[in-house]
């Protein structure tokens, strides 16, 4: 240790004696000022928009702009931030844009229980009721597409004007006797193993097929990959682990049959996460009053890789009259 010089000792000693000579009120004023600074800072940090569900879970959401509401439901294991390209675009086009972090994801409560599709749909219903959303357009990507379908199937469409399913998991991803074209359980067991054993590396690796970056000639964006990874790591491992069962084993067939609003189904034919043959092509036959658009060569994450194309098609669908959509 460096030796303390006589000068440093005297300066330090003087400070101690000076402090001791201050009246108690001075300390109170200093403490009050510092406390005020702290509380003001804390108040700013915790002024996020949230709702509390019936089971005490805190759900974070964004609510921007004015106009007809568009409610976005994100995919696994991401957050509302995955809708950046759509939230900005449609907010600038006169819509009220709303997106929440599913329980266990993003900035919402990292729940141990309740990570199932029934609860996800109920959480979405509570959000729409809390915000008193009416004539809303619900857009769901991947797992979020299942959430939208199950929300309408479970709670009806009285608050819903239109629906959009993008790269969505319905009708059911798992291979079963009644769904022979589905993916075998081994696929989802491998995903569970990746989440449980080395979630950070698994999340980095999955960005490649998610965005089609593993295809020859693909222009890879490391920023997009890192954004995906960051969203994933914000969520809770237990919720993410449980959600694999929710998105792969939930049968949305009856939900799809109950959708009674104009519905647009969008899917890339090079989707390596949710293969189109056992999802969009089947869903289009189950949803009354639906339109299907297939994007040649586009990946699962096409809302991020090709936002201009996707946003233009969404806008055209949103602006179409109800009568024309029917």
C-alpha positions in Angstrom: 0.0 0.0 0.0 1.2 3.5 -0.7 2.1 5.5 2.3 -0.4 8.2 3.4 1.4 11.6 3.4 1.1 14.0 6.3 -0.7 16.5 3.9 -3.3 13.8 3.0 -3.8 12.9 6.6 -4.3 16.5 7.6 -6.8 17.1 4.8 -8.7 14.0 5.7 -8.7 14.9 9.4 -9.9 18.4 8.7 -12.8 17.0 6.7 -13.8 14.7 9.5 -13.7 17.5 12.1 -15.6 19.9 9.7 -18.3 17.3 9.2 -18.5 16.7 12.9 -19.1 20.4 13.4 -22.1 20.6 11.1 -25.5 20.8 12.8 -27.8 17.8 12.5 -30.1 19.9 10.3 -27.4 20.1 7.7 -27.2 16.3 7.4 -31.0 16.2 7.2 -31.0 18.6 4.3 -28.2 16.6 2.5 -30.1 13.4 3.1 -33.3 14.9 1.9 -31.7 16.2 -1.3 -30.1 12.9 -2.1 -33.2 11.0 -1.3 -35.2 13.3 -3.6 -32.8 12.7 -6.4 -33.0 8.9 -5.9 -36.8 8.8 -5.8 -37.2 11.1 -8.8 -34.8 8.9 -10.8 -36.6 5.7 -9.6 -40.0 7.1 -10.4 -38.8 7.8 -14.0 -37.5 4.3 -14.4 -40.7 2.6 -13.2 -43.2 4.6 -15.1 -43.7 1.8 -17.6 -47.2 1.0 -18.8 -48.4 -2.3 -17.2 -51.5 -4.1 -16.2 -51.9 -6.6 -13.4 -53.7 -9.8 -14.2 -56.2 -11.6 -12.0 -53.4 -13.9 -10.7 -51.1 -10.9 -9.9 -48.8 -11.1 -13.0 -47.5 -7.8 -14.3 -47.9 -7.5 -18.1 -45.8 -4.8 -19.8 -47.2 -3.1 -22.9 -46.6 -0.3 -25.3 -49.5 1.9 -26.4 -48.6 4.6 -29.0 -50.5 6.9 -31.3 -54.2 7.4 -32.0 -56.7 5.9 -34.3 -58.0 2.4 -34.9 -56.0 0.0 -32.6 -53.7 -2.6 -33.9 -52.7 -5.2 -31.2 -49.5 -7.1 -31.9 -48.7 -10.5 -30.3 -45.1 -11.6 -30.5 -43.5 -15.0 -31.0 -41.4 -17.2 -28.7 -39.2 -16.3 -26.9 -39.2 -12.7 -27.9 -40.9 -9.5 -26.7 -43.0 -6.6 -28.0 -39.7 -5.2 -29.4 -39.9 -7.7 -32.2 -42.6 -5.5 -33.7 -40.4 -2.4 -34.0 -40.7 -2.2 -37.8 -44.5 -2.5 -37.6 -45.1 -0.3 -34.6 -43.2 2.6 -36.1 -44.7 2.2 -39.6 -48.4 1.9 -38.5 -48.1 4.5 -35.8 -46.9 6.9 -38.5 -49.9 5.9 -40.7 -52.5 7.0 -38.2 -53.1 3.9 -36.2 -52.9 3.3 -32.5 -50.3 0.6 -32.0 -50.2 -1.7 -29.0 -47.9 -4.6 -28.1 -47.4 -6.4 -24.9 -44.7 -8.7 -23.5 -46.2 -12.1 -22.9 -46.0 -13.3 -19.3 -42.5 -14.7 -18.7 -41.1 -12.7 -21.7 -39.4 -9.3 -22.0 -40.4 -6.9 -19.2 -43.4 -8.8 -17.8 -43.3 -11.0 -14.7 -41.1 -14.1 -15.0 -43.8 -16.5 -13.9 -43.3 -20.1 -12.7 -46.8 -21.1 -13.5 -49.4 -20.1 -16.1 -47.2 -20.4 -19.1 -49.9 -22.0 -21.3 -52.1 -20.9 -24.1 -55.3 -20.6 -22.1 -53.5 -18.1 -19.8 -51.9 -16.2 -22.6 -55.2 -15.7 -24.3 -56.8 -14.6 -21.0 -54.0 -12.1 -20.4 -54.6 -10.7 -23.9 -58.3 -10.4 -23.1 -57.6 -8.6 -19.8 -55.3 -6.2 -21.7 -57.9 -5.4 -24.3 -60.6 -4.9 -21.6 -58.3 -2.7 -19.5 -57.6 -0.5 -22.5 -61.2 -0.8 -23.6 -60.1 -1.6 -27.2 -62.9 -1.9 -29.7 -62.8 -2.5 -33.5 -59.2 -3.7 -33.0 -57.0 -5.5 -35.5 -55.1 -8.3 -33.9 -51.8 -9.4 -35.5 -49.9 -12.4 -34.3 -46.6 -13.9 -35.4 -45.6 -17.5 -34.7 -46.7 -18.3 -31.1 -48.5 -14.9 -31.2 -50.6 -16.2 -34.0 -51.7 -19.0 -31.8 -52.4 -16.5 -29.1 -54.6 -14.4 -31.4 -56.5 -17.5 -32.6 -57.0 -18.8 -29.1 -58.1 -15.4 -27.8 -60.8 -15.2 -30.4 -61.8 -18.8 -29.9 -61.9 -18.4 -26.1 -63.3 -14.8 -25.8 -65.1 -14.1 -29.0 -64.6 -11.3 -31.6 -66.9 -8.6 -30.1 -63.8 -6.3 -29.7 -62.1 -7.5 -32.9 -62.4 -6.1 -36.4 -59.8 -8.2 -38.3 -57.1 -10.7 -37.6 -53.7 -11.5 -39.2 -51.7 -14.7 -38.6 -48.1 -14.4 -39.7 -45.8 -17.5 -39.8 -48.3 -18.7 -37.2 -48.2 -22.1 -35.4 -51.9 -23.1 -35.9 -53.5 -25.5 -36.4 -51.0 -27.7 -34.4 -47.2 -28.2 -34.9 -46.8 -31.6 -33.2 -47.1 -34.8 -35.3 -50.1 -36.8 -34.0 -52.4 -39.4 -35.4 -54.8 -36.7 -36.6 -51.9 -34.5 -37.8 -49.5 -36.8 -39.6 -47.7 -34.0 -41.3 -46.6 -32.4 -38.1 -43.1 -32.3 -36.5 -42.1 -35.2 -34.3 -41.8 -34.7 -30.5 -38.1 -35.1 -30.8 -37.9 -31.7 -32.5 -39.4 -30.0 -29.5 -37.5 -32.1 -27.0 -34.3 -30.8 -28.6 -35.5 -27.3 -28.3 -36.2 -27.9 -24.6 -32.8 -29.4 -24.2 -31.2 -26.3 -25.8 -33.1 -23.9 -23.5 -32.3 -25.9 -20.4 -28.7 -26.7 -21.0 -27.2 -23.6 -22.8 -29.9 -21.1 -23.5 -27.5 -18.3 -24.5 -25.8 -20.4 -27.2 -29.0 -22.0 -28.4 -30.6 -18.6 -28.8 -27.6 -17.4 -30.9 -27.7 -20.4 -33.1 -31.5 -20.4 -33.8 -31.3 -16.9 -35.3 -29.7 -18.4 -38.4 -32.6 -20.5 -39.6 -35.1 -18.0 -38.0 -34.0 -15.3 -40.5 -32.9 -17.6 -43.3 -29.3 -16.5 -42.7 -28.2 -20.1 -43.2 -29.2 -20.0 -46.9 -26.6 -19.5 -49.6 -26.3 -15.8 -50.6 -28.1 -14.5 -47.5 -27.1 -11.1 -46.3 -26.6 -11.6 -42.6 -27.3 -8.7 -40.2 -25.5 -9.3 -36.9 -27.5 -6.4 -35.4 -30.8 -8.3 -36.1 -29.3 -11.5 -34.6 -28.2 -9.7 -31.5 -31.5 -8.0 -31.1 -33.3 -11.4 -31.2 -30.8 -12.8 -28.7 -31.2 -9.8 -26.3 -35.0 -10.1 -26.4 -34.8 -13.8 -25.7 -32.4 -13.4 -22.8 -34.7 -10.8 -21.1 -37.3 -13.5 -20.5 -37.4 -16.2 -17.9 -36.0 -19.6 -18.6 -38.9 -21.5 -16.9 -41.5 -19.6 -18.9 -39.6 -20.1 -22.1 -39.3 -23.8 -21.4 -43.0 -24.2 -20.7 -44.0 -22.2 -23.7 -42.4 -24.8 -26.0 -45.2 -27.2 -25.0 -47.8 -24.4 -25.4 -46.9 -23.5 -29.0 -46.2 -27.0 -30.2 -48.9 -29.1 -28.6 -51.9 -26.8 -28.4 -54.5 -27.8 -31.0 -56.0 -24.6 -32.4 -58.3 -26.3 -34.9 -61.5 -25.3 -33.1 -60.3 -21.8 -32.5 -59.6 -21.3 -36.2 -63.2 -22.5 -37.0 -64.6 -19.9 -34.6 -62.8 -16.9 -36.2 -65.6 -14.9 -37.8 -63.8 -11.7 -38.8 -61.8 -11.0 -42.0 -58.5 -12.8 -41.6 -55.2 -12.5 -43.5 -52.7 -15.4 -43.3 -49.1 -14.6 -44.4 -46.3 -17.2 -44.5 -42.9 -17.5 -46.1 -42.5 -20.7 -48.1 -38.9 -21.0 -46.8 -40.0 -20.9 -43.1 -37.6 -23.3 -41.3 -39.2 -22.7 -37.9 -42.9 -23.2 -38.7 -43.1 -25.2 -42.0 -45.8 -23.8 -44.2 -47.3 -27.1 -45.3 -48.6 -28.0 -41.8 -49.6 -24.5 -40.7 -50.7 -21.7 -43.1 -51.9 -24.0 -45.8 -54.1 -25.9 -43.3 -55.3 -22.8 -41.4 -56.5 -21.1 -44.6 -58.9 -24.0 -45.1 -60.2 -23.7 -41.5 -60.7 -20.0 -41.2 -63.9 -18.7 -42.9 -63.4 -15.4 -44.7 -59.6 -15.8 -44.9 -57.1 -14.8 -47.5 -53.7 -16.5 -47.8 -50.5 -15.0 -49.2 -47.3 -17.0 -49.6 -44.0 -15.2 -49.9 -41.5 -17.2 -52.1 -38.2 -17.7 -50.4 -39.0 -15.6 -47.2 -38.1 -16.9 -43.8 -39.9 -17.1 -40.5 -38.7 -13.7 -39.4 -39.8 -11.9 -42.6 -41.5 -9.1 -40.7 -38.0 -8.0 -39.8 -36.0 -9.0 -42.9 -38.6 -7.7 -45.3 -40.7 -5.1 -43.5 -41.5 -2.9 -46.5 -43.1 -5.8 -48.3 -45.0 -7.1 -45.3 -46.1 -3.7 -44.0 -47.5 -2.7 -47.5 -49.6 -5.9 -47.6 -50.8 -5.4 -44.0 -51.7 -1.8 -44.7 -53.7 -2.7 -47.8 -55.6 -5.3 -45.8 -56.3 -2.9 -42.9 -57.6 -0.2 -45.3 -59.9 -2.6 -47.1 -63.5 -2.1 -46.1 -65.2 -4.8 -44.1 -67.6 -5.4 -46.9 -64.8 -5.8 -49.4 -63.0 -8.2 -47.1 -66.1 -10.4 -46.7 
